[in-house]
Amino acid sequence: MASSTLQQTVHVKLNSTNYLLWQSYFSVYLRGHQLYGFVDGTNPCPPRTLPTAEKNAEGIVPENSAYTEWVKQDQLLLSAIFSSITEGVHTQLVGSLTSREAWLCLERSYASPSQARVMQLTHQLQNTTKGTSSVLEYLVKMKSFADSLAAISQHITHCALVLYVLSGLGPEYGPFVTSMTTRPMPVTFDDLQGYLISHELRLAAEAPVVDVPSPNVNISSQQQQQGPQGARNNRSSNNGFRGRDQGYSCFRGHGYYHGRGHDKSGKVAPFTFKRRVNGVDDVTIKILYCGMCHTDLHYLRNDWGITMYPVVPGHEITGVITKVGSNVEGFKVGDRVGVGCLAASCLECEYCKDSQENYCEKLQFTYNGIFWDGSITYGGYSKMLVADKRYVVHVPEGLPLDAAAPLLCAGITVFTPLKDNNLLEGPGKKIGVVGLGGLGHVAVKFGKAFGHHVTVISTSPSKENEAKARLGADHFIVSTNSEQMQAGKKTMDFIIDTVSAEHSLGPILELLKVNGTLSIVGAPDKPLGLPAFPLIFGKRAVKGSIIGGIKETQEMLDLCAKHNITCDVEVVKPDQINEALDRLARNDVRYRFVIDIASKSYKPMSLPAFPLIFGKNYNGVGKRAVKGSIIGGIKEIQEMLYVCAKHNITCDVEKVMAETTPNHTQIVTGWAGHDQSGKVTPFTFKRRENGVDDVTIEILYCGMCHTDLHYLRNDWGITMYPIVPGHEITGVITKVGSNVGGFKVGDRVGVGCLAASCLECEYCKDSQENYCEKLQFTYNGIFWDGSITYGGYSKFLVADKRYVVHVPESLPLDAAAPLLCAGITVFTPLKDNNLLVEGPGKKIGVVGLGGLGHVAVKFGKAFGHHVTVISTSPSKENEAKVRLGADNFIVSTNSKEMQAGTRTLDFIIDTVSAEHSLGPILELLKVNGTLSIVGAPDKPMGLPSFPLIFGKRTVRGSIIGGMKETQEMLDLCAKHNITCDVEVVKPDQINEALNRLARNDVRYRFVIDIAG
């Protein structure tokens, strides 16, 4: 290989700044000539002589021909390296005798992860600015710095590189930078390049306002001069939006914007600005009315830090069409139309194709967005609007344009979750509406229009008459009134929460029935407190929702016309906007302000102007006392029994149970905790004799759950000492009662968390005993006869037949024991979400690889799903993939891996009981994805509203399963050979195991060999 051949192919000479580029070119060349093994060490030098070679006549062993050829080729390659570097680099290679030595020397010199090198490159990345360079030149330079850092194993995350690029742009890119850094979905580097080039072209082509004709002068001639084809040529090919062919022609618009001082006063002033000329796919709308949303106030005051001043708010726009493009069908001049929150989307993704443009990653909003041509979008506080036909809807004749305007935001915001939860199909559900404001009052109207029983939940007692008499609500609960909240527990099928102020979700969740859904449509700035216990113990779901797609918006308007649903509005003139904004900030409106854009004189309001001053203390919901209660102490139990005797109070179920269970006891030995030390000691106690509906079980194995540890240490403050833990029990039957069918002596059986339930409520009758309000647990519970229940850290157990399951022969009793808690805990949400049926695999995530998580992985793989484990521990990756069969592993503290996983999963099960944030996990879900919480952190979890509502995602709780479901789970485990990975310990090792359990030092469950 001659160096001249190399020079003809590799045109880059190595200097002190371009090592990565040179190395890339040179490597390609070497691989193309099958020479890369010389420099990477995979083609080492052969021995100079062969051991089998014989001496020649001169007594010299001849040289190995392979060695001779290798040295020749290597020296040619070394010569080629020398010829491809500049003079200043030559000194680095002094003493290099082979191509590999030279290669490694250059690598050490220019790709060394030394502190100085890293600091140098990082400094360049952080401090390089665009200056007078073109966008393309600037991006290439920044990418080269990042690549150089990557070459020395100092990887720059995707998000960090984008931020470095944005921080180096000049002041003329200020609004652009703000938009890019506050998008609902982070922008990729490739997309950023397209947007920047488009913005650069727009800045270059933008003409001063004074040269732009007014709307009535030469509009048509400009359209003709621009032409569709010319407009297309003005577009960047990498902007991500399709179907647009407008050019940069524009005309003057008039509107109202935030003051030039860029302060947070929230005031508007008259403003003249430019809109594009009506394109072939556009309609021009004369704006007659524009609703005033709280979002407008947030943007005007820059509450969220994302405002691009000057901002023209308004996304509740109604008016009439004055012009249509040549490609427009379905609209004509004079049509009554509306425009809501959406201005553009990609039209190609799965969401756009499914008429869910509101979840498109490239959607742009009606104002404060970046349009496809790089311009800033301006909203409806203006005289006219040019809009793409795809984002325009018809306003039916039966709807007044003023009262219809807020439906394009408030209306569709509450309509969508009601529709998604099948509440617009039939009457008879009990629904709650939290907050009686702009969103809440429309939700009440929808609920009543479709025949539901509607309860308003509010902090303001003064709103009760308004809710009932004027809006037709059936019931009203003051959320700060503990008696009313207590009376409302478990009474509602569905609740829509419209409050955007910070508040607690716990009390609201308690109002839901089991399997009820809480839909969040308000968007508090701070994460909401989401307590795990009311979520998982009620199998409740918390779901986010934000507006709807264009098709759904049209459907909503048509239904509003049919059922005569409008927003209650107070109409104001343009010169009253600032006054209205001040009142809006004080919640002094019933229920929406609407601007009469075309007003020349004051127009009567759609409703009498009796403004209701709403109480601003929304924090009342979070400040009220929410107290849990579980049984009482021994003294209190005795007091209760005396009161019951005095007033002749008995339980209806006692008679049945008393008839079937004799009042005799038997002695049993076990291991109990007596204080908060978390230690157990041998303990002798009484169990009842075997009754007619009972089975007696010789306990062979009992799993050790983290719950045991919590109860032993009284972490939850509810332990009744002495306590015998254990709710993962397997063994064999030694006795059966006379009424027992389906079980016999010698059967292999198991007992999980449940010891008793009422057997009469809707949940018991539906085989969901785990949600019975009167259920009693296997230990630390109060049985029907007043005795304390003791668990499986003992020699035998007497159990009601209804709470006993068969353990299939193929399941080992030790490895099957934890299935009765860990197994059923993850099985139930997988089943509830249709993930245990035959069909194409879904992409599911498992957060945490412990006692629950490892079983969830096994279930997922057994049913053909693509399983991703999400963990804080990089060391668990090999275990997850190699041993358990997971397909992917994400380290949750690695921002690059989390970013790569954004919107990739259909379902996630979160098994972690330690305190953690839900926001990053929610981002991994696709739109409409579900996060199931089965871990139970002691403190409320932070639930950020934006990833919830912008992804229409659901957070659902789940706790174990009923008895029928537990048996089904065990049968499927036998069929698919699913067991828990366990470490078996003897009774005298329990305390040691408890200490290790507290340190998470187990893979993955401890099981006590009771008979060992």
Secondary structure, DSSP 8 states (H G I E B T S, - for coil): --HHHHHHH----B-SS-HHHHHHHHHHHHHHTT-HHHHHSSS----SS-TT----TTS-----HHHHHHHHHHHHHHHHHHHTB-HHHHGGGTT--SHHHHHHHHHHHHS---HHHHHHHHHHHHH---TTS-HHHHHHHHHHHHHHHHHTT----HHHHHHHHHHTS-GGGHHHHHHHHT-SS---HHHHHHHHHHHHHHHHH---GGGS--TTSSHHHHHHHH-HHHHHHTS-TTSS--S----S-EEEEEEEEE-TT--SS--EEEEEEEEE---TTEEEEEEEEEEE-HHHHHHHHTTTS---SS------EEEEEEEE-TT--S--TT-EEEE-SEEE--S-SHHHHTT-GGG-TT-EESSSSB-TTS-B---SSBSEEEEEGGG-EE--TTS-HHHHGGGGTHHHHHHHHHHHTT-SS-S--EEEEE--STTHHHHHHHHHHTT-EEEEEES-GGGHHIIIIIT--SEEEETT-HHHHHHTTT-EEEEEE---S--BSHHHHHTEEEEEEEEE-S--SS-EEE-HHHHHTTT-EEEE-----HHHHHHHHHHHHHHT----EEEE-GGGHHHHHHHHHTT-SSSEEEEETT-SS----SS----------TTHHHHS---------HHHHHHHHHHHHHHT---HHHHHHHHHS-S-EEEEEEEEB-STT---EEEEEEEE---TTEEEEEEEEEEE-HHHHHHHHTTTS---SSB-----EEEEEEEE-TT--S--TT-EEEE-SEEE--S-SHHHHTT-GGG-TT-EESSSSB-TTS-B---SSBSEEEEEGGG-EE--TTS-HHHHGGGGTHHHHHHHHHHHTT-SSSSS--EEEEE--STTHHHHHHHHHHTT-EEEEEES-GGGHHIIIIIT--SEEEETT-HHHHHHTTT-EEEEEE---S---SHHHHHTEEEEEEEEE-S--SS-EEE-HHHHHTTT-EEEE-----HHHHHHHHHHHHHHT----EEEE-GGGHHHHHHHHHTT-SSSEEEEETT-
